Amino acid sequence: MVGRELFLRGGLVVGLLALLLAGCGPRRAQSEAPQTGEGAVSRSIKVRVITPESGPLTTNRTTGATLSPTRESQVGATASGKVLEVLVREGSRVAQGQVVLRLDPVNARSALQNAQLALQQAQVNLERAQRSTSGSLGPLQASLESAQANLQVAERRYREGQQLFQAGAIAQVELTGLEAAYNQAKAAADNARENLARAQRASSEDLALLRLQVQQAQNQLAQARRALADTEVRAPFAGVVAEVFVNPGEFVAAGQRAFRLADTSRLEASFRLPPEEAAALPMGSRVELVFGGQTYPATLSKSSKVPGTDRLVELVAEVSGSLPPGVSAQVRYTLRLAQGRLLPAGALRTEGRSTYVYVVQNGKALRTPVRVLGDTGTRVAVEGLSGQPVVFPVPSSLSDGDTVEVVQ
């Protein structure tokens, strides 16, 4: 009995296990089968988007610059001589017309005294000639007046004699005598007139020559005064004496440089840029000069336009502010690269020679080709877009036509 009971129990267990296995098998297979038809679920990628704005693409650049005075002059000596004294030190500020150094004035003073004496002598000669002319012309003028009076008397007697001869009151011999007296008086008057004119011409020429001598002496005196003034070498404009090239006791020639003068009230910054960047900065553009942790406004004033041996174009900007000349600084400028739709550079994708972005339209990511107009490295300006939202950042798994969900 016991054995049979055990046998029945074992069979019951085996049967139950078989039923369990039969019930579980079809349901598991049904749950693992793929869903098809209306019950299927589409793949959706979550993305963020940006709306590209239209505008200029600009970038800030920085380059090194050197500060120098806008006006600088190598002042030369205008006279020759030994340097007597240098009145200022290098770095001293001087006013316009201030004496910077003096040359030995002994020779210039002597030349000035000689010129003064020469002028006095010429003036004395002119005055004496004027008096002499007045004294010599007086008698000649009186002689002419007397001869003219005699001529008038002789002419009147001759006319009266002609009338008397026609009336038979005098003989032919008497008329002939009156005519001869008239002719003699006329010749005497002509001779006196010629003598006076000749004396006047001679006196006029002599006086003109003496006047020229006086004028020449005056010019020489003015030159001597300038030569004496040139022994003091002065600053042609207000500024700083940057460098002195002569020392007391040295001999300098006229035209030899004596000192360098710089007008530090206005400075300019010189810097070099590639030709394409220089062309994008027209004259009058505003830039910034950075020195000592401070920023100073500057304005572009000059451009060489032609690249130098280093293939760079030299530009000059006038700087506003009190800065030391000769130091190095930084010039910060803004370049306008392009005009278009502005995007982060990371929104672009490339495939071969094609550049594109993904725009979101009707819940789909659409691959849209664009052309890059300008690139700063972090931002780009493109054309080929309107106002559609652009995917950024771009998921690595995103493909053209994928269903997307825009999230904030």
C-alpha positions in Angstrom: 0.0 0.0 0.0 2.7 2.4 0.9 4.6 1.9 -2.4 1.5 2.4 -4.4 0.8 5.6 -2.7 4.2 6.9 -3.4 3.9 6.0 -7.0 0.6 7.8 -7.3 2.0 11.0 -5.7 5.1 11.0 -8.0 2.9 10.7 -11.1 0.7 13.5 -9.9 3.7 15.8 -9.5 5.0 15.0 -13.0 1.6 15.7 -14.5 1.4 19.1 -12.8 4.8 20.1 -14.0 3.9 19.1 -17.6 0.7 21.2 -17.4 2.7 24.2 -16.1 5.2 23.9 -18.9 2.6 23.6 -21.5 0.7 26.8 -20.3 3.9 28.9 -19.9 5.5 28.2 -23.3 3.0 29.8 -25.8 2.4 32.9 -23.6 6.2 33.7 -23.4 6.6 33.2 -27.2 3.7 35.6 -27.7 5.2 38.3 -25.4 8.6 38.2 -27.1 7.2 38.5 -30.7 7.8 42.0 -32.3 5.0 44.4 -32.5 3.8 45.3 -35.9 1.0 47.3 -37.5 -0.9 50.0 -35.6 0.7 49.0 -32.3 4.3 49.8 -33.4 6.1 52.9 -31.6 8.3 55.3 -33.9 11.9 56.2 -32.8 12.1 59.9 -31.5 15.3 61.9 -30.8 15.3 64.7 -28.3 17.1 67.8 -29.6 17.6 71.5 -28.8 17.4 74.2 -31.4 18.4 77.8 -32.0 16.9 80.4 -34.3 19.6 82.0 -36.5 19.6 85.8 -36.7 20.6 87.8 -39.7 23.4 90.3 -39.1 27.1 91.1 -39.4 29.7 88.6 -38.2 32.4 90.4 -36.4 35.5 89.3 -34.4 37.9 91.1 -32.1 41.6 90.8 -32.8 44.7 92.0 -30.9 48.2 92.8 -32.2 51.3 94.5 -30.9 52.0 98.2 -31.6 54.7 100.7 -30.9 54.0 104.2 -29.6 55.8 107.2 -31.1 55.2 111.0 -31.3 53.0 112.2 -34.1 55.5 115.0 -34.7 59.2 114.6 -34.3 62.1 116.7 -35.7 65.9 116.4 -36.0 66.8 120.0 -35.2 70.0 121.2 -36.8 72.4 124.1 -36.2 71.8 127.0 -38.5 75.2 128.5 -37.9 78.8 127.1 -37.6 80.8 127.5 -34.4 81.8 125.9 -31.1 79.1 124.8 -28.7 79.3 127.1 -25.8 76.7 125.5 -23.6 73.7 123.0 -23.6 70.9 124.5 -21.6 68.6 121.5 -21.2 68.9 117.8 -20.5 67.5 114.9 -22.5 63.9 114.3 -21.4 63.3 118.0 -20.6 60.2 119.6 -21.8 60.7 122.9 -23.7 58.4 125.6 -25.0 58.3 126.8 -28.6 61.2 129.2 -29.2 63.1 128.2 -26.1 66.9 128.2 -26.4 68.3 124.6 -26.2 72.0 125.3 -26.8 74.3 128.3 -27.6 77.2 128.6 -30.0 80.2 130.9 -29.5 78.9 134.3 -30.8 82.2 136.2 -31.1 82.6 136.0 -34.8 78.9 136.7 -35.4 79.0 139.8 -33.2 82.1 141.1 -35.0 80.4 140.6 -38.4 77.4 142.5 -37.1 79.5 145.5 -36.0 81.2 145.5 -39.4 77.8 145.5 -41.2 76.6 148.4 -39.0 79.7 150.4 -40.0 79.3 149.6 -43.6 75.7 150.8 -43.6 76.7 154.1 -41.9 79.4 154.7 -44.5 77.0 154.1 -47.4 74.5 156.5 -45.8 77.2 159.2 -45.4 78.2 158.8 -49.1 74.7 159.1 -50.2 74.0 162.2 -48.1 77.2 163.9 -49.4 76.4 163.1 -53.0 72.9 164.6 -52.5 74.4 167.8 -51.1 77.1 168.0 -53.9 74.4 167.5 -56.5 72.3 170.3 -55.1 75.4 172.6 -55.1 76.5 171.8 -58.7 73.1 172.0 -60.3 72.3 175.5 -58.8 74.7 177.5 -61.0 73.7 175.6 -64.1 70.1 176.2 -63.4 70.9 180.0 -62.9 72.9 180.1 -66.2 70.0 178.5 -68.1 67.6 181.0 -66.7 69.9 183.9 -67.7 70.4 182.6 -71.2 66.6 182.2 -71.6 66.1 185.8 -70.5 68.8 187.1 -73.0 67.1 185.0 -75.7 63.8 186.6 -75.0 65.3 190.1 -75.3 67.2 189.3 -78.5 64.1 187.8 -80.0 62.0 190.8 -79.2 64.6 193.2 -80.7 64.9 191.1 -83.8 61.1 191.2 -84.3 61.0 194.9 -83.8 63.9 195.4 -86.3 62.0 193.5 -88.9 59.1 195.8 -88.5 61.3 198.9 -88.7 63.2 197.6 -91.8 59.9 197.1 -93.6 59.0 200.7 -92.7 62.4 201.9 -94.0 63.4 203.2 -90.5 66.6 201.1 -90.3 69.1 199.8 -92.8 69.7 196.1 -93.8 73.0 196.1 -91.9 71.2 196.9 -88.6 68.6 194.2 -89.2 71.4 191.7 -90.0 73.1 192.6 -86.7 69.9 192.1 -84.7 69.4 188.7 -86.4 72.9 187.6 -85.5 72.4 188.6 -81.9 69.2 186.6 -81.7 70.8 183.5 -83.1 73.7 183.8 -80.7 71.3 184.1 -77.7 69.4 181.1 -78.9 72.6 179.0 -79.2 73.6 180.1 -75.7 70.2 179.0 -74.2 70.4 175.6 -75.9 73.9 175.1 -74.6 72.9 176.0 -71.0 69.9 173.7 -71.2 72.1 170.8 -72.4 74.7 171.4 -69.7 72.0 171.3 -67.0 70.4 168.1 -68.4 73.9 166.4 -68.6 74.6 167.3 -65.0 71.2 166.1 -63.9 71.6 162.7 -65.6 75.1 162.2 -64.0 73.9 163.2 -60.6 70.8 160.9 -60.9 73.0 157.9 -61.9 75.5 158.6 -59.1 72.7 158.9 -56.5 71.0 155.7 -57.8 74.3 153.8 -57.4 74.8 155.2 -53.9 71.2 154.2 -52.9 71.9 150.7 -54.1 75.0 150.6 -51.9 72.9 151.7 -48.9 70.3 149.0 -49.6 73.1 146.4 -49.9 74.5 147.4 -46.6 71.1 147.1 -45.0 70.7 143.6 -46.3 74.2 142.6 -45.0 73.2 144.1 -41.6 70.0 142.0 -41.6 72.1 138.9 -42.5 74.6 139.6 -39.7 71.7 140.0 -37.2 70.3 136.6 -38.3 73.7 135.0 -38.0 74.0 136.3 -34.5 70.5 135.0 -33.6 71.4 131.6 -35.2 74.1 131.1 -32.5 71.2 130.3 -30.2 69.6 127.0 -31.4 65.9 127.1 -30.4 63.1 124.6 -30.2 60.8 125.0 -33.3 57.8 123.7 -31.4 56.8 122.7 -27.8 57.9 119.2 -26.9 60.4 117.0 -25.2 64.1 117.0 -26.0 64.5 113.3 -26.7 68.2 113.2 -27.5 71.1 115.7 -27.7 73.8 115.0 -30.2 76.4 117.6 -29.3 78.5 118.5 -26.2 80.0 121.8 -25.0 83.3 122.5 -26.6 82.5 120.6 -29.9 82.5 122.3 -33.2 79.3 122.1 -35.3 78.7 123.0 -38.9 75.6 124.7 -40.2 73.0 122.1 -40.9 74.5 119.5 -38.5 71.9 117.9 -36.3 72.0 119.2 -32.7 69.1 117.5 -30.9 65.9 115.5 -31.5 62.6 117.1 -30.4 59.4 115.2 -30.0 55.9 116.5 -29.5 54.5 114.0 -27.0 51.2 115.7 -26.6 50.0 113.6 -29.5 51.1 110.0 -30.0 50.5 107.5 -32.8 50.6 103.7 -32.6 52.2 101.8 -35.5 51.2 98.2 -36.1 51.1 95.6 -39.0 48.3 93.5 -40.3 47.7 91.0 -43.1 46.5 92.8 -46.3 42.9 91.3 -46.1 42.5 92.6 -42.5 44.1 96.0 -43.3 41.6 96.4 -46.2 38.7 95.7 -43.8 39.7 98.7 -41.6 39.1 102.0 -43.5 40.7 105.2 -42.4 38.8 106.8 -39.5 38.0 103.4 -38.0 38.0 103.4 -34.2 40.4 101.0 -32.4 41.5 100.6 -28.8 45.0 100.8 -27.4 45.7 98.7 -24.3 48.6 99.7 -22.1 49.3 99.3 -18.4 45.9 97.6 -17.9 44.0 100.6 -19.3 42.3 101.2 -22.6 42.8 104.3 -24.7 40.7 105.3 -27.8 42.6 105.6 -31.1 41.6 106.4 -34.7 43.2 105.0 -37.8 45.0 107.9 -39.7 47.5 106.3 -42.2 48.0 103.1 -44.1 50.9 102.0 -46.3 48.4 99.9 -48.3 51.3 98.0 -49.9 52.6 95.0 -48.0 56.2 95.2 -46.9 58.9 92.5 -47.0 57.1 90.7 -44.2 53.9 90.7 -46.4 52.1 92.8 -43.8 50.6 96.3 -44.2 51.7 99.0 -41.8 48.9 101.0 -40.2 49.0 104.1 -37.9 46.4 105.2 -35.4 46.4 108.5 -33.5 46.0 107.9 -29.8 44.1 110.0 -27.3 45.6 110.1 -23.8 48.8 110.7 -21.9 51.2 107.9 -22.7 55.0 107.5 -22.8 56.5 107.4 -26.3 58.6 104.5 -27.4 56.8 101.8 -25.4 55.1 98.7 -26.7 51.3 98.3 -26.4 48.4 96.2 -27.8 46.0 97.4 -30.4 42.5 95.8 -30.2 40.3 96.1 -33.3 37.0 94.7 -34.6 36.8 93.1 -38.0 33.5 92.8 -40.0 33.9 89.4 -41.7 30.6 88.8 -43.4 26.8 89.5 -43.4 24.5 86.5 -43.2 22.7 84.1 -40.9 24.7 83.7 -37.7 25.2 80.3 -36.1 27.5 78.6 -33.7 30.3 76.8 -35.6 29.3 73.5 -34.0 26.0 73.6 -35.8 27.7 72.8 -39.1 28.3 69.4 -40.5 30.5 68.5 -43.5 30.4 65.6 -45.9 33.1 65.8 -48.6 32.8 69.3 -50.0 29.3 69.8 -48.8 28.4 71.8 -45.7 25.0 71.5 -44.1 22.9 71.9 -41.0 19.8 70.2 -39.6 16.7 72.3 -39.5 13.5 71.2 -37.7 10.3 71.1 -39.8 7.1 69.3 -39.0 8.8 67.3 -36.3 11.5 66.1 -38.7 15.3 66.9 -38.9 16.0 68.0 -42.5 19.5 68.2 -43.8 19.9 71.7 -45.4 23.0 72.7 -47.4 24.5 76.1 -46.6 27.4 78.2 -47.8 29.8 79.6 -45.2 30.5 83.4 -45.7 32.7 84.0 -42.7 34.1 82.1 -39.7 35.6 83.3 -36.4 36.3 79.8 -35.1 33.3 79.8 -32.7 30.6 81.5 -34.9 29.9 81.5 -38.6 27.8 83.5 -41.1 26.1 81.4 -43.7 23.6 81.8 -46.5 20.9 79.3 -47.5 18.7 79.5 -44.5 15.5 81.5 -43.9 14.2 81.5 -40.4 13.8 77.8 -39.6 15.1 76.6 -36.2 18.5 74.8 -36.5 19.5 71.8 -34.3 22.3 72.7 -31.9 24.1 70.9 -30.4 23.8 68.1 -33.0 23.4 64.5 -31.7 25.9 62.2 -33.3 23.2 59.7 -34.2 21.0 62.3 -36.0 20.3 61.6 -39.6 18.2 63.3 -42.4 14.5 62.7 -41.9 14.7 61.5 -38.2 11.8 62.2 -36.0 12.8 64.7 -33.4 11.4 66.2 -30.2 12.4 69.7 -29.4 13.2 70.2 -25.7 14.3 73.3 -23.8 
